[in-house]
Amino acid sequence: MAAFCLTPCFRKEDAVKVINGIVKIGEIPRHAKPTGDVSAAQNFGYALGIMKKGAQYKLDVSSNRFVQDMYHFIDQKLVNEGQTMSIETLYKNFMGIGTPTSYGLTRRMVQLYLLCLVQTGKIRIGLSPKVGLPFSSVDYRTIKEIDFSARILDALAEVQKMEQPKNWEVFRPFAEALLGKPIPQTHDDTAIAPHRAALHDLFSKEKEEASRTAGNANRLFGDLHSSNPHEQVLRQFESFFKAADIANIDNMLHHLKDIFGYSAFETGVAEETDVNDLKQRMKHYRDVQQFLTYGTELRTAYQYCTHPLPDSRDLATTLKIQQELAGKLQHLQPYIDSEVKLRTELIGSNPLVANESQTLHALIADYKVVYIALHSHVLNELEGRRTAIQRLLNGSELAALRVLEHISALQPSVSLTVEDALKQQMQSIFTCPSPSRNSLESDLERGPVHTCGLSFANYHEHLQRATEAEEKAHRVFDEAIERKVEVFLNPAIQERLKQGQDDPTIATLLRCSTLKDIRAYLIERCLEDATIVETINRYLKRIVVKKVRIADFKPPMTIVEREQIADLALEFQAFLEEQLHSIAADENTLPMIQVE
């Protein structure tokens, strides 16, 4: 036989890439990124005889003479159970040209083809302890976990045939129950290897998943205030997947006895009743896992069923669906055991379809109509209350109060305090941060109350509080203004104002006999003419009049020329000012002189 020849561009580093690209995982996944490993596998896989033309890139060595000859050589040499062969023996037989069959393979090719036998479950290869991997050999389970390099390939030490594990036939029916598919009866470990790999993957996944499933189920059934009919099954599988060693059949059988009570470990026979029981328990385990994927919908259903609703004509249909759905939540087993029943009889479709009138989505659809109408009505009412307070803040009376506060008798000012009080009342009225219909419909898909918190139970309270806030705002506003203007009914103030009764503004003010009249007049008048403040301030002062005789003025000159008139006028002005300054006065006094 002629020596094997591959295109010269196939280098030893390419062999490492092909091993990582396809040999160790058995196929190139669809849509795999075009890494160097993947590209090498695609470029050299066909020439190496480890792939066949087709739509998928899968490891296939069924027609590869080198792989077949290697296994035939190993099978002939290793006749005793547990016997091993040094890998150097394989190198000598398949690399040499002077051997009976001159294969002429490179060292890396021999390693690559041997790893193809590992991937197909025919052999395992022992590793040198110096390689630093967490396992001592490469088999169909561990090969996937290795990132191969030249150092690891050179650490391949000895070859051993894979053999059917002890008591496999006893365990096989239980393996079928766990995997949910038939496993053919055979003594060929190559045929068994994929199923053992599937079991290994199952236990690797479920070791953590079973604990999560049990924990999630506890939380969900707790939230639903319902008992889990398969709670024991979950606990059993949590213990089983965590404790059993899938690599040791006897260990598996022992845990099947300890956890499930099956007798195969002691009798060496898989009883049909035990196998059927495991199948049923596995179904319950998977049913609960599937049920948990609807956790959001189930919690929403519980919220809707326990949400208090008033006995209203508008909610009559909603209440009926709510009662029906609540009854279903009290008896969950039929919906755990059948996903179809769960989806069609308890959860329903969105949008609704026929014959799903007593489901969660039917309840939500009916409830939405009434809730959204209530939400809109309440927000409109509340907005009316806020608007009424806002009118006070923006109105003419508050603006007038700010002007009138400059009247000395109306000090200290209170307009800022009033403004803060009005804003506080306005802010105390309920608001919805996201009142759009989209927001309402989105939130109601997850629960019976919008994110704002408005409900059939509290909307009356919100309306009442808003009414009280508006009333209090008006009361605070009116009291503040009236407390200020009532000073003009004070006899002492009126007496001072009488000093200016000849002024039309003061005269009109004095004729106002009630708070209502004074309030109306001052607010209207000050907005027309702000000088009313100066006028009132002037006459609120005590007028002190000093009589001054012109004869008391002693001019420095008695005969005055035209040019001296201005100087004489200044002298007279100074005389009058001196008389004013001589009057004893304070800030509440208006000094005046009467010239005689």
Secondary structure as UniProt FT lines:
FT   TURN            8..9
FT   HELIX           12..18
FT   HELIX           19..23
FT   TURN            24..25
FT   STRAND          27..28
FT   TURN            30..31
FT   HELIX           36..44
FT   TURN            45..49
FT   STRAND          57..59
FT   TURN            62..63
FT   HELIX           65..77
FT   TURN            81..82
FT   STRAND          84..86
FT   HELIX           87..95
FT   HELIX           107..119
FT   TURN            120..121
FT   STRAND          123..127
FT   HELIX           129..131
FT   STRAND          137..138
FT   TURN            140..142
FT   HELIX           143..145
FT   HELIX           150..153
FT   TURN            154..155
FT   STRAND          156..161
FT   TURN            166..167
FT   HELIX           168..179
FT   HELIX           189..223
FT   TURN            224..225
FT   TURN            229..230
FT   HELIX           231..243
FT   TURN            246..247
FT   HELIX           249..255
FT   HELIX           256..260
FT   HELIX           264..267
FT   HELIX           272..292
FT   TURN            293..294
FT   HELIX           295..306
FT   HELIX           313..315
FT   HELIX           316..329
FT   HELIX           333..337
FT   HELIX           339..341
FT   HELIX           342..347
FT   TURN            354..355
FT   TURN            357..358
FT   HELIX           360..394
FT   HELIX           396..404
FT   TURN            405..406
FT   HELIX           408..410
FT   HELIX           415..427
FT   HELIX           437..444
FT   TURN            445..446
FT   TURN            451..452
FT   TURN            456..458
FT   HELIX           459..485
FT   HELIX           486..489
FT   HELIX           491..497
FT   HELIX           498..500
FT   TURN            501..502
FT   HELIX           504..511
FT   HELIX           515..528
FT   TURN            530..531
FT   HELIX           532..539
FT   STRAND          542..548
FT   HELIX           550..552
FT   HELIX           562..564
FT   HELIX           565..581
FT   TURN            587..588
FT   STRAND          589..595
//
